Amino acid sequence: MILNLTFDDVKKMKENFLSSPKNIVAMNAASNNAITAVSLKREYVAKYNHVFSHEIPSMKITNQEHSGRCWIFAGLNVFKYEAAKNLNLEQFEFSQSYEMFWDKLEKANYFLESIIKTSSEDLQSRLVSWLLQRLVEDGGQWGMFSNLVKKYGVVPKDVMKESYNTSNSQIMNMLLKSKLREDAMLLRKMHDEGKSLDEIMKRKKEMLSEIYNVLAVNIGIPPERFDYEYRDKEGNYHRIENITPQEFFERYVKMNLDKMVSLINCPTPDKEYMKTYTVDFLGNVVGGDEVVYLNVDLESFKNIAMKAVMDEKPTWFASDVGKMMEREKGILDTDVFDFENLYGVNFNLTKSQRLDYGDSLMTHAMVLLGVDVMDGKPTKWKVENSWGDKNGKDGYFIMGEKWFEEYAYEIVVDESYLSDEMKEAWRAKPIVLPPWDPMGSVARVK
């Protein structure tokens, strides 16, 4: 049976709406103001303060500007606390543009390899269509960040500063995508014409050289070795000479990235807890480590994050930041807006249902720097964002515990925080998810 929407139906809807004076007031308010402004709950704004029972001393906030590099910013923000301690500095920042350059070049290679691998697939297949949409975007995952650092190391921000196009990446990305789609067409054509794999790979190298040119023009050339001069907390002068980015990481960050574990809380029926998962065609460095997650229950997820922060370990995490966020005040809370009373409509999807029905996924990476603990349980979190200092308290956000439960999906911690059972599960061969699975999303919000 087909049920058409009739004018009588619409008339009844209108009469029902106008029968309530509250609807008229809501219409007048919301049609003249931002929805978030008229639905903001003042009591939830007033209840938050930036005092935490456990807090890691913070530094100046970073700013990804008009780019989707939050995952790189968050990863380097984790590293900077170790570097500042080892260099005896009050403030420190790593170069995000350095990592961005290599990420773009590696993603271009990863994309072209994927195109070659799928050359026999129909152009209109879901997989090839997906590949042609998800190429050299700004977003990424912890595992991808780890691969970059293992291969290319890190440099201080002063060594490779931001360019206009790292902070405003839209046009550069558009041109890179157009060129790579052209390259994909040519590689698939070579396959169809029966060209040898050696010929195809030779052509791919030429294509990557062109991508390098575009990146070098827009970003600059990354240093192979560099000198770094600074004054420490006491004003003493230091000069580090002729060091490689890889050596700088080993000497001044000293983190064992092989010991870092990505935990997710994904309560969908198709993903068992205590199982590891990877996502097909999700990556950046060909030959690097797979992006792997261990799915754990919510209580374990929260408790491990809490313990890491209490131990003064800055903790990378990914969430759906656009949900229930008051950006100007820097509040992440499931009750900060009263949409239900504004519209007279309930929003009842669970975390699992939001993932299954495309209403939520990982969109943004940030760093946990503090937690308020009462009776052994977290009540709110201090979050280091990378949107500059104009939002929240000097750029720092407050995240409510319920928001963490509903919209946080991934944390990265040292394996020492895992139980023996979790460690065993982490070592198991991961289950491969399709590329379009919600756990294949990348953090990219600007």
Secondary structure as UniProt FT lines:
FT   HELIX           7..18
FT   HELIX           21..30
FT   TURN            31..32
FT   HELIX           35..39
FT   HELIX           42..47
FT   STRAND          54..55
FT   HELIX           70..87
FT   HELIX           96..117
FT   TURN            118..120
FT   TURN            123..124
FT   HELIX           126..133
FT   HELIX           142..152
FT   TURN            157..159
FT   HELIX           164..167
FT   HELIX           170..192
FT   TURN            193..194
FT   HELIX           197..219
FT   STRAND          226..231
FT   TURN            233..234
FT   STRAND          237..243
FT   HELIX           245..252
FT   HELIX           257..259
FT   STRAND          260..264
FT   TURN            269..270
FT   TURN            273..274
FT   STRAND          275..279
FT   TURN            280..281
FT   TURN            286..287
FT   STRAND          292..295
FT   HELIX           298..310
FT   TURN            311..312
FT   STRAND          315..319
FT   TURN            321..324
FT   STRAND          325..326
FT   TURN            327..330
FT   STRAND          331..332
FT   TURN            334..335
FT   HELIX           339..343
FT   HELIX           351..356
FT   TURN            357..358
FT   STRAND          364..374
FT   TURN            375..376
FT   STRAND          377..384
FT   TURN            394..395
FT   STRAND          396..400
FT   HELIX           401..407
FT   STRAND          408..414
FT   HELIX           415..417
FT   HELIX           420..426
FT   STRAND          431..433
FT   TURN            435..436
FT   HELIX           438..440
//
